[in-house]
Amino acid sequence: MRPGTPASDGPGDEDDRPPDEAAAPAPEPFPGSQVRRLLLDGSAGAVTRCREFTAVALRDWGWLPADTPEGRERAEDVLLMVSEVVTNACLHTAGPEELVLRHAGGLLRLEVADGSPEPPRPNAPRSPALPGGHGLMVLNRLAGAWGAEPKPDGAPGKVVWAEIARPSRPPWWRTRGRD
């Protein structure tokens, strides 16, 4: 038996396998990604803090300042999605608990964790001219993919996530090592 592992329950148990065959933890959504985490405590000021935190990450990852109008629009889309997901957690749960940003290969995944197990549900269709109730419509329109899943390790609550790709660069753009 390897140090730090529980006693074996019998043949075929995970601990009887060589180390290279032992069960591995579930893969993270973006293997090899750069990760930023912001712990949140309640709803007060959460949207502003999350937008500012995301803007700094976008600058560090080379999304801002944008090289093209499309790049500028995409960065603004990311900030809008962060605002919408965090606002939904403020309005429909006890508040967001954490914002996680994952970046790899020009793809960004934002994750907002909260303590409610209830998945996001779209409101009944209504006029876009009316305020409120458009957060999931915004995600549907701007995100390449989005969804909700239970928090890992059986913790109570969920994680709402959205993914967005950086726009293609023009052919003359030279790599700066920040993708």
N, C-alpha and C positions, 0 to 999 in steps of 0.2 A: 504494500500500500504506500502511496506517495504521501509525504508529510502534508498536513493541513487538509486532508480529505477525510470524509466520514468512512466508517467501516463498511466493507462490502456486504451486500445482501446475498451474494451467491454468484455462481458462474454467469458470465455474460453481463455482469454489472459493469457500468462505465469505468469503475476503478480497476477492473481486470484488463482493460485494453491498454496497449502501449500509449504513451503520452500523445503521440501524433494522431491517434484515433479517438481520443477523448472528445466528448461532446463540447462543441465550441459555443460561446455565447452568441445570441442572435446578432446578425450584422447590423451596424448602424446604417441609417438611410443613405449617407454619402460617404462611403469609405475613403479615407485619406483626405477628407475635407478639412478646411480651416473652420474652427468653431468659436463662436462668441456667445457668451451667456450673460443675461441680465436678470438677476433675481428681483422680484417685485413684491411689495408688501402693500396690498390693497389697491384701490382704484385711483386714489387721489394723485393726479399728475402722471399717471401711468402712460397715457397716450403720448404726451410730450416727451417723456423720458425715453420711451421706446423708439420714437421717430429720431430723436437726437442720437441715440445709441446706434441705430441702423445707419444713419447718415455718416457717422464716423467710420463704421465698418465698410460702407460703400466707397468712401474715399481711400481707405487703406487697401481695398481690393481692386482699385483702379476703375470703378464704375463712375466715380465722380472725381474731378470734373469730367463730364462726358466729352468725347471727341466728336460726336455727331448729334444732330437733333433727335435721332431715334434713340441714341444712348441716353440722352437727357430725359426723354419721355419714359424710357424703361426704368430709370432710377426713380423718377417721380411715381411711377406705377408701384414700385416696391414700397416706397414710403406710404402711399395710399393704402396698400394692402395691409401693412403693419398697423396703420391707424384703424382700419376696419376690424381686423381680427381682435386687436386689443380692446377696442370699444365694445365689441360683442361680448367679450369676457367681462367687461365692467358692467354692462347692462343686464346680462342674462345669467351671471354666476356671482359668486362672492368676490370676484375680481381675478385678474391674471396673477399667476404665481411666478412665471418665468418666461422670458423671451429667449429663444435660441436661434442663432443664425448659422447656417452651414453653407460654405462656399467651396466649390471645386469645379474646375474646368469651365468656368463661365456660367455655371448653374448655381442659383441661390435657393435655399430652402429656408423658410421662416417657420418657426414653431412657437405657439403660445399655449402654455399649460395652465389649466385651471382645475379647481376641485370638484367640478360637476361632471357626473358621468353622462349627462344628456348630450347627444350630438347636436350640432347646429341644425336648425330647421328653417327653411326659407319661409318668409311671410307670404301671405296671399298676394297675388299680383296686384299692384297698385300703380298709380301714376308716378312716373319718375320725377314729376314736378313737386310731389309731396315730400317733405323732409322725413328722414329716418326710414329704417327698414330695408335698406338697399345693400347692406354689407355683403351678403352672400352673392347677390347679383354682380357686385363689383369683383368678387373673387372669381366667379364664373367667367367673367369677361377678360380679366387681366392675367390670371394665373395659367400656367401651362397645365398644372394639375393642382388639386387641393383635396383635403379630406380631414377626417378626424379619426383618432384611434385612442384606445385606452392608454393611460400612462403605463410606462414599463414597470416591471417587477410587481404588478398587482396593486400599486398605489392607487388610492381613490382619485377619480377625475379623468380628464382626457387631455389630449394634445391636438390642437387644430393646426394644420400645416398647409403651406402653399409653396409652390415652386415656380420659379420664373427664370428664363434664360436671358443672358445678356444678348443684345442684338448682334448679328454678324457684323464684323468689322469690314470696312472698305478694303479693297485689295492693296492699296498703298500703305495701309497701317502696318507698322513694324512692331513686333512683339517687344514688350517692355519687361517681361518677366513677372507680370502681375496678374495673369489670367487666373 
